[in-house]
Each structure stands twice: as C-alpha cells, then as structure tokens.
Amino acid sequence: MKLSFIGTGYVGLVSATAFAEMGNDVICVDVDENKVQKLKNGSITIYEPGLETLFERNVREQRLQFTTSLEDAANNSDIIFLTLPTPPREDGSADLSYVMNVAFKLSSIITSYKVIVTKSTVPVGTADRIRRAMESQGLKSGIDFDVVSNPEFLREGAAVNDFMKPERVVIGTSSPRAAEMMKTLYEPFVRNGNPILIMDERSAELVKYASNGFLAVKISFINEIANLCSLVGADVDKVRTGMGKDSRIGSQFLYAGVGYGGSCFPKDVKALYSTSTEHGYDFSILEAVMNVNENQKVTMLNRILQHFDDNVEGVKLAAWGLAFKANTDDVREAPALWVIKELTQRGAIVSAFDPEAIGTTKAVLGDSITYGKNQYEILNGAEALLVFTEWNEFRNPDFAEMKNKLNEQTIFDGRNLYDPKKMSELGFDYFSIGRPHYAPEAVFQNNVHAIKKVA
C-alpha cells in the first residue's frame, strides 16, 4: 500500500519504518526542513534500539522517503497517518492544534478517497472533530474520506518489537471500506494469531488512555506500598513478588522507584483526567495517581536532603541515568531532571552520565550540571551517587572502583538495582525505595552484621 505519515517524531518514525519494512511505500512529512534533510541522508533523528538497521535498509531501497510537501504526500498515498504532537495544556487537556491544522489543510488538498488515521494519542471524540472540520472547510464535492482511530502501544526502548509483533491492533471505524483496508495493512504483523480488534472510533480512542492510566495506577500503587514498607520495616521486593504471583495482578509494572515519566504516562493520565472532568465525572483514582507520582520524586529528594542535614550547598553529587527509563534518550517528565534541578537550585554540584540521554538533557538543563564520558569518571570526589535509570550497565558495576572514586560511599538508588545486604557487606551506605536501610558493615568493629533500619 501507499502510506504517508504526517509528523516524524517518535511514533511517526517507528511506525513508518515498520510499515516500509513490510513492503509498503511510505512518505513521511515534516515542516522542519533540516530534519527532513537529515532523514533523506539516512541519519536517524531518535534513539530506539533496533530501529536504525530497518531505517537504513528502507531508505536505501526507497520504500521510505521524506518531504516537506503535505500535498505531494497526501495525494500519493491511500492511507494518511497523523502522527503529530498532542502536548498537554496547562489544565492537562491535550492540545489538538497540530492535528486540527493538518486536517483543515487536507480538506483542500485531497483529490480522491483517503483513509485518515489518528495514530497520535488523542482525546475521545477527535475522529468526529476531524470529520466535521474537513466537511466544514468545503471539501471538494464528491470526494469521499474516512477517519480512523488506530492508537499506538509502543514502549520506548522496545518499540520496534512492539510494532512488528503487536499483542493487539485496535482499529476504530464505522466504515467497512476503511476497516478492510486497515485489516489488510496490519495482517502481516499478526500472523502469530494476535487479534485485530475492530470497534467504534470513540472506544478505540479511549483504549490507549485507559491502558496507560491503569498501568500508571499499578506503578503508583506499588510506590505507595514501598513507602509503607519503609515505615513498617518490610521489603517491597518481597511484597511485590508475592503480589505478582497472583495471576489476577501479574508482576509487570510492580516495580517501586522514583516515579514514572516519559512522553506517555504523564500526558495520558492528565488528558484522561481532563476528559472525565469535562464530562462532569470525578475520576478520583487518577487524581491520586498523579499526586503519588509527584510525591515520589519529592520523597527521594527529601531523603537526600535529610542525609546532608538539609544543606547541599557545595556538595558534589554524581548521577547515573537521566532518561526516564532505560533504552531511550527521552527525558520528558524524567524524575532525574526534576530532582537534579531541585538539588542544583540548593547549591549542589552535580555531574551526570547517561548512555544516550546527555544530548536531550543538555537541551533542558544546559550547563547547570556537568556531563561525564562514562559512569565512573563522574564519581571522583562525589559525596554520593544518585541512581535514576535502570540501564543494564549500571546493574553490575565495578563496586571496588566506585568505592575508590567516591569521597563517601553513599548511594541513593531510585530504581532498586542492588541488594541492600550485599551493599552493606561491600561497605556502602545504601538507600533504596521501600527496602530496609543497612548501614555499612565497615563502620562496626569486627565487621559485625549489625542492621540499622530507618523509617
């Protein structure tokens, strides 16, 4: 099939490349001329494991092309995907201005039947808004079109596999013609028997918000349990394991930490809450989820400040991880950046390392912190190490080198990467989320296994 993608951000580039890999002819449109030129030259503009190889192959074989001309792309495609930004407004509602602007333009551009697909995460009723907008703009007489909702379920860091082997494909449309075209397009991706679900547009639009909202609930719930564990002397890892063995609950998204971030969960939870408010419904669970997530960052900050007697002026700190999760360079709503900002505003001197997110962090924090070339050089003379992202290279580090470089062997682990007892045996003063704090054994005579629990 001939496809076009309007917008070459994360969702657009991954989706376009995956469809091209299946033999479709794909044209991507972006208003940023410099970005389009980079893509034409074969330079990928996002970091996503496994994407670069597919991207280079399909650019080379000319199944994946790039342009700044919306008109050329739209009229040379059967299906037009809208993969445009939908950023949150101040009240949390989704800003649809980019989507609607393109819809208005398409109404005067298309010259034959098109399926227009919202691939971006959009509020309930967006498909209807697009349809009405295009009709009100005086679409040329006799030209037919359909608007379809096709939400994405891509996890950053695993997006290529998620797209190539989807657990389900959701298609929202009341048009049999559009449904058949979309099913034909997606059939090569579901040969393993996973379903293509056809439903109405509004239900499809709500599926993505409902899915992310529920996952955010799980994350916030286990973080609340972790905070309770700290007070009663329990271990959240043991609690999580016991909970996760219940098939009704499952173990995914039951990992305590410093809070969720990224481009999806914060934005989608706010948008879902805003939608419910607009319709007069008090979605109190989501309000609690947002509060818990904000408080989780504050909890880690307060633990660090308490350790330094509320005075970090001139204190050198090292940070491992800046991205909101591993295997991405995305720092949108990243807990690391929030905590680091709060510390530097209080006078702390922070050096940080992340395998992929240094460039994106510099765009936000600039030179307010320093950046290391590797995870060890930033430890020199630091009073503590702060762990924010669960990159694999942080999971089994050289602890001897860490001890030699750190001025004080103190670690605040926001992702629970290490075993507290082992860290104590190695001589680290180790603080994690929802697990007992074991003082370093080296501070006791004869290396007695003394345990100090702190509330």
C-alpha distance (Angstrom), angle and dihedral (degrees) to the residues before:
residue distance angle dihedral
M1 . . .
K2 3.79 . .
L3 3.78 112.0 .
S4 3.78 137.2 176.9
F5 3.79 129.1 -161.7
I6 3.79 118.7 -156.1
G7 3.80 104.4 -152.8
T8 3.80 127.3 27.7
G9 3.78 100.9 -144.5
Y10 3.77 125.2 122.4
V11 3.81 98.4 -62.5
G12 3.79 94.5 37.8
L13 3.79 96.9 50.7
V14 3.80 95.9 43.7
S15 3.81 93.1 46.0
A16 3.79 95.0 44.3
T17 3.80 92.5 49.2
A18 3.80 92.7 48.2
F19 3.80 92.7 50.6
A20 3.80 90.8 47.7
E21 3.80 89.0 51.4
M22 3.81 87.7 59.9
G23 3.81 91.0 56.9
N24 3.79 101.5 -93.7
D25 3.80 121.9 136.7
V26 3.79 106.9 -119.4
I27 3.80 131.1 -170.6
C28 3.82 118.8 -169.5
V29 3.81 121.6 -157.2
D30 3.78 127.7 -157.7
V31 3.81 133.0 162.4
D32 3.81 91.4 -141.4
E33 3.81 104.1 93.6
N34 3.81 94.2 -168.5
K35 3.78 91.4 52.2
V36 3.79 92.2 48.1
Q37 3.80 90.7 50.7
K38 3.81 91.4 51.4
L39 3.79 90.9 50.5
K40 3.79 91.4 47.7
N41 3.79 88.2 53.4
G42 3.77 90.5 54.2
S43 3.81 97.3 -104.3
I44 3.79 112.2 138.7
T45 3.82 114.2 -138.7
I46 3.83 101.1 -156.1
Y47 3.79 134.6 48.2
E48 3.78 114.9 -119.6
P49 3.83 123.3 146.1
G50 3.81 112.5 -110.5
L51 3.80 95.5 9.5
E52 3.79 99.8 97.7
T53 3.81 95.6 64.1
L54 3.80 93.2 50.4
F55 3.80 91.6 43.5
E56 3.82 94.4 52.1
R57 3.80 92.9 46.7
N58 3.79 95.3 50.8
V59 3.80 94.0 44.0
R60 3.79 88.6 50.6
E61 3.80 92.1 49.7
Q62 3.83 90.5 45.5
R63 3.77 95.8 -123.1
L64 3.80 88.4 117.4
Q65 3.80 116.6 54.3
F66 3.80 136.4 166.8
T67 3.78 135.4 -144.8
T68 3.79 144.0 158.2
S69 3.82 91.7 -137.7
L70 3.78 112.7 100.5
E71 3.81 90.9 -177.0
D72 3.82 94.9 55.3
A73 3.79 92.9 46.4
A74 3.81 95.7 45.8
N75 3.78 96.2 48.2
N76 3.80 92.7 46.3
S77 3.77 95.7 54.6
D78 3.79 138.9 69.7
I79 3.80 95.9 -152.6
I80 3.81 124.2 36.3
F81 3.81 116.3 -158.4
L82 3.79 118.7 -158.1
T83 3.81 106.3 -147.8
L84 3.77 97.9 164.8
P85 3.81 132.4 142.4
T86 3.80 117.1 -85.9
P87 3.83 100.2 -175.8
P88 3.80 121.3 -177.6
R89 3.78 119.3 -99.1
E90 3.79 120.5 -138.1
D91 3.80 90.5 -88.2
G92 3.83 91.5 52.0
S93 3.80 95.9 -107.2
A94 3.80 118.4 131.1
D95 3.79 117.2 -98.4
L96 3.82 105.6 -130.3
S97 3.79 96.3 178.4
Y98 3.83 94.1 110.0
V99 3.80 92.1 48.6
M100 3.79 95.4 45.9
N101 3.80 93.3 45.1
V102 3.80 90.3 57.5
A103 3.80 91.0 45.0
F104 3.81 90.5 55.7
K105 3.80 90.4 49.5
L106 3.80 93.1 48.7
S107 3.79 90.7 54.9
S108 3.81 89.6 67.6
I109 3.80 96.0 36.5
I110 3.78 111.1 50.5
T111 3.80 116.9 88.5
S112 3.82 101.1 -178.6
Y113 3.81 140.8 26.1
K114 3.80 113.5 -51.5
V115 3.77 136.6 176.5
I116 3.79 108.5 -137.5
V117 3.79 112.3 -158.8
T118 3.80 128.4 -164.1
K119 3.79 103.6 -145.8
S120 3.79 94.0 161.3
T121 3.78 115.9 87.6
V122 3.80 104.1 -94.9
P123 3.82 135.3 172.9
V124 3.77 123.4 -96.1
G125 3.80 110.3 -79.3
T126 3.82 96.9 30.0
A127 3.80 94.0 118.3
D128 3.80 89.0 54.8
R129 3.81 90.8 48.1
I130 3.79 91.9 51.9
R131 3.81 91.7 48.3
R132 3.80 92.8 49.8
A133 3.80 92.6 44.6
M134 3.79 93.6 52.5
E135 3.79 92.7 46.8
S136 3.81 92.7 47.2
Q137 3.78 91.0 51.7
G138 3.77 90.3 65.7
L139 3.77 102.8 -101.7
K140 3.79 108.4 -154.9
S141 3.78 111.4 -84.6
G142 3.79 114.8 -94.6
I143 3.82 96.8 14.9
D144 3.78 111.0 125.9
F145 3.79 128.1 -157.1
D146 3.79 140.4 166.2
V147 3.79 130.5 -147.3
V148 3.80 116.7 -142.8
S149 3.80 131.8 -172.1
N150 3.82 111.9 -140.2
P151 3.82 108.6 165.9
E152 3.79 120.2 -159.4
F153 3.80 124.0 -127.5
L154 3.78 100.6 -167.6
R155 3.79 121.3 150.6
E156 3.77 111.7 -150.2
G157 3.78 106.8 -116.8
A158 3.81 92.3 27.8
A159 3.80 100.8 43.8
V160 3.81 98.4 118.9
N161 3.80 93.1 54.8
D162 3.81 91.0 42.1
F163 3.80 90.9 55.2
M164 3.79 97.4 41.3
K165 3.81 93.0 46.1
P166 3.81 106.7 26.5
E167 3.80 120.5 -174.6
R168 3.79 86.9 -142.5
V169 3.79 139.2 -10.3
V170 3.79 116.1 -139.5
I171 3.82 118.3 -155.1
G172 3.78 119.8 -179.3
T173 3.78 114.8 -163.6
S174 3.79 141.9 123.0
S175 3.81 91.4 -154.3
P176 3.84 117.9 95.7
R177 3.80 89.4 -160.0
A178 3.80 93.9 54.3
A179 3.81 91.7 42.1
E180 3.81 91.3 55.0
M181 3.79 92.6 49.0
M182 3.80 92.2 49.4
K183 3.80 92.6 46.9
T184 3.80 90.7 51.4
L185 3.79 89.9 49.8
Y186 3.80 94.2 51.5
E187 3.81 101.2 37.7
P188 3.84 94.3 92.5
F189 3.82 88.9 59.5
V190 3.82 96.7 54.2
R191 3.79 103.7 47.5
N192 3.81 86.9 123.2
G193 3.80 88.3 71.8
N194 3.81 100.4 -102.2
P195 3.80 111.4 146.1
I196 3.77 134.6 -98.6
L197 3.80 103.0 -148.5
I198 3.81 117.0 -152.7
M199 3.79 114.7 -162.9
D200 3.80 141.5 141.9
E201 3.78 118.9 -65.2
R202 3.79 97.4 -109.9
S203 3.79 94.2 51.1
A204 3.80 90.4 49.1
E205 3.80 90.8 50.7
L206 3.79 90.7 51.9
V207 3.83 95.5 47.4
K208 3.82 93.6 74.5
Y209 3.80 94.5 47.1
A210 3.79 92.0 45.0
S211 3.82 92.0 49.5
N212 3.79 95.3 49.7
G213 3.78 92.0 41.1
F214 3.79 91.5 54.9
L215 3.81 93.1 47.2
A216 3.80 89.4 50.0
V217 3.80 87.9 52.9
K218 3.82 90.2 55.0
I219 3.80 92.3 49.5
S220 3.79 93.3 47.5
F221 3.81 92.2 45.3
I222 3.80 94.0 54.7
N223 3.80 89.6 45.9
E224 3.79 89.1 54.9
I225 3.81 89.0 49.3
A226 3.81 88.5 49.9
N227 3.79 91.0 54.2
L228 3.79 90.0 49.7
C229 3.81 89.9 48.8
S230 3.79 89.5 57.1
L231 3.80 89.8 55.5
V232 3.81 98.8 45.5
G233 3.82 98.7 36.4
A234 3.81 97.2 -110.3
D235 3.82 127.5 136.8
V236 3.79 115.4 -118.3
D237 3.80 92.1 -154.8
K238 3.80 90.3 61.0
V239 3.80 91.4 44.7
R240 3.80 91.1 48.2
T241 3.80 92.2 50.1
G242 3.79 91.4 50.7
M243 3.79 92.2 48.6
G244 3.79 95.2 44.3
K245 3.81 93.7 57.4
D246 3.80 88.1 67.2
S247 3.81 104.3 95.0
R248 3.79 90.1 -147.7
I249 3.81 89.9 61.6
G250 3.81 107.0 27.9
S251 3.79 128.1 -163.6
Q252 3.81 101.0 -98.4
F253 3.81 117.5 109.0
L254 3.80 91.4 9.5
Y255 3.79 95.5 115.4
A256 3.78 117.6 120.2
G257 3.78 117.0 -135.4
V258 3.75 148.4 129.6
G259 3.81 92.9 -58.9
Y260 3.79 140.3 -80.6
G261 3.79 124.5 -74.0
G262 3.80 139.9 156.7
S263 3.76 134.0 100.1
C264 3.82 98.6 -59.3
F265 3.79 118.4 38.9
P266 3.84 99.3 47.4
K267 3.80 93.7 41.9
D268 3.80 96.1 41.9
V269 3.80 95.3 46.6
K270 3.80 90.5 50.6
A271 3.80 92.0 46.7
L272 3.80 93.2 48.8
Y273 3.79 90.4 49.0
S274 3.82 90.0 48.3
T275 3.81 91.3 50.7
S276 3.79 91.6 51.7
T277 3.80 90.9 48.3
E278 3.81 91.4 50.8
H279 3.79 88.3 56.3
G280 3.79 93.7 47.9
Y281 3.80 97.0 -105.3
D282 3.81 122.6 132.4
F283 3.81 103.7 -140.6
S284 3.81 92.0 -168.3
I285 3.81 96.5 171.8
L286 3.80 91.2 61.4
E287 3.78 91.5 48.4
A288 3.80 88.8 53.9
V289 3.81 90.9 47.6
M290 3.80 92.1 54.5
N291 3.80 91.5 47.8
V292 3.81 92.8 48.7
N293 3.78 91.7 50.2
E294 3.79 92.8 51.1
N295 3.79 91.3 46.2
Q296 3.80 92.2 50.8
K297 3.81 91.1 65.0
V298 3.79 89.8 47.5
T299 3.81 90.3 51.0
M300 3.80 92.2 58.2
L301 3.80 92.0 44.4
N302 3.81 91.5 50.8
R303 3.79 91.7 49.1
I304 3.81 90.3 54.5
L305 3.81 92.9 45.9
Q306 3.80 92.0 47.5
H307 3.79 90.4 54.1
F308 3.81 90.1 55.2
D309 3.83 94.2 43.2
D310 3.81 91.1 -107.4
N311 3.80 92.1 -63.4
V312 3.81 119.0 104.9
E313 3.80 95.6 154.1
G314 3.81 105.6 142.1
V315 3.82 92.9 -3.2
K316 3.79 112.4 142.9
L317 3.80 113.8 -136.0
A318 3.81 131.1 -179.8
A319 3.81 122.7 -147.4
W320 3.79 126.5 -158.0
G321 3.80 111.1 -159.7
L322 3.78 131.9 16.5
A323 3.82 103.8 -178.3
F324 3.80 116.1 91.1
K325 3.83 88.7 -116.2
A326 3.78 139.3 0.0
N327 3.82 123.5 -79.1
T328 3.79 95.7 32.1
D329 3.79 138.8 81.6
D330 3.81 91.6 -144.6
V331 3.82 113.6 126.0
R332 3.80 97.6 170.1
E333 3.82 107.9 135.7
A334 3.83 88.4 -8.4
P335 3.83 110.6 169.1
A336 3.81 89.1 -142.4
L337 3.79 93.1 64.3
W338 3.80 93.1 48.3
V339 3.81 93.8 50.6
I340 3.81 92.7 43.5
K341 3.82 91.6 50.7
E342 3.79 90.6 52.0
L343 3.80 91.8 49.2
T344 3.80 95.8 47.1
Q345 3.80 90.7 48.0
R346 3.81 86.0 57.9
G347 3.79 90.9 52.5
A348 3.81 102.4 -95.4
I349 3.80 118.5 148.2
V350 3.80 108.3 -133.7
S351 3.80 129.6 -167.4
A352 3.80 117.0 -174.5
F353 3.78 142.0 -171.5
D354 3.78 131.2 -167.0
P355 3.83 125.2 165.9
E356 3.82 93.3 -131.8
A357 3.80 113.0 1.5
I358 3.81 103.6 68.4
G359 3.81 92.6 98.3
T360 3.79 94.2 49.1
T361 3.81 90.8 44.9
K362 3.80 92.5 52.4
A363 3.81 87.9 57.0
V364 3.82 87.7 60.1
L365 3.80 107.4 29.5
G366 3.80 99.2 25.5
D367 3.79 113.3 -174.5
S368 3.81 95.5 -22.9
I369 3.82 85.8 107.6
T370 3.80 134.2 25.3
Y371 3.80 124.8 -116.1
G372 3.78 127.6 -139.8
K373 3.79 130.7 -144.5
N374 3.80 91.5 -135.7
Q375 3.78 139.4 10.2
Y376 3.80 96.5 -100.1
E377 3.80 104.9 49.1
I378 3.79 92.3 63.5
L379 3.82 90.4 59.0
N380 3.81 94.4 69.8
G381 3.80 107.8 121.8
A382 3.81 94.5 -12.8
E383 3.79 118.2 150.2
A384 3.80 92.2 -146.8
L385 3.80 143.5 0.8
L386 3.81 119.3 -128.1
V387 3.83 116.4 -158.4
F388 3.80 114.7 -157.6
T389 3.83 107.8 155.8
E390 3.80 130.1 47.6
W391 3.82 98.4 -132.9
N392 3.81 112.3 163.7
E393 3.81 92.8 -121.5
F394 3.80 89.3 61.1
R395 3.81 94.1 54.0
N396 3.80 99.3 74.9
P397 3.81 107.0 20.3
D398 3.80 130.1 164.6
F399 3.79 98.7 -87.6
A400 3.82 93.0 -174.5
E401 3.79 90.8 57.7
M402 3.80 90.0 46.0
K403 3.81 91.0 54.4
N404 3.78 91.9 48.6
K405 3.79 94.0 51.1
L406 3.80 101.3 39.5
N407 3.79 114.8 84.9
E408 3.79 88.6 -149.5
Q409 3.80 120.3 22.6
T410 3.80 94.1 -128.0
I411 3.81 124.8 136.4
F412 3.80 129.7 -175.7
D413 3.79 105.5 -164.9
G414 3.80 114.3 -163.1
R415 3.81 92.7 -179.8
N416 3.83 103.3 43.3
L417 3.80 93.1 -122.9
Y418 3.80 98.2 154.6
D419 3.78 138.5 53.0
P420 3.82 110.0 -105.4
K421 3.81 95.6 -144.4
K422 3.79 92.4 49.0
M423 3.79 90.5 49.4
S424 3.79 89.4 51.8
E425 3.80 91.0 50.8
L426 3.80 89.3 51.0
G427 3.80 90.1 54.2
F428 3.81 100.0 -106.4
D429 3.78 125.5 139.9
Y430 3.78 93.8 -135.1
F431 3.81 127.0 -169.8
S432 3.82 120.5 -176.0
I433 3.81 137.6 164.8
G434 3.80 117.6 -77.3
R435 3.81 96.3 -16.7
P436 3.82 130.8 106.5
H437 3.79 116.9 -87.4
Y438 3.80 112.5 -125.2
A439 3.79 115.5 -162.3
P440 3.80 113.5 -133.6
E441 3.80 111.9 -86.2
A442 3.80 90.8 -138.0
V443 3.81 90.0 75.5
F444 3.80 91.5 63.9
Q445 3.79 126.4 76.6
N446 3.80 115.2 -106.1
N447 3.80 89.2 9.4
V448 3.82 91.2 -85.0
H449 3.79 112.9 -171.9
A450 3.78 95.5 -116.2
I451 3.76 118.1 164.9
K452 3.74 124.7 -151.8
K453 3.78 115.2 -168.3
V454 3.75 118.8 -164.2
A455 3.76 126.7 -162.8
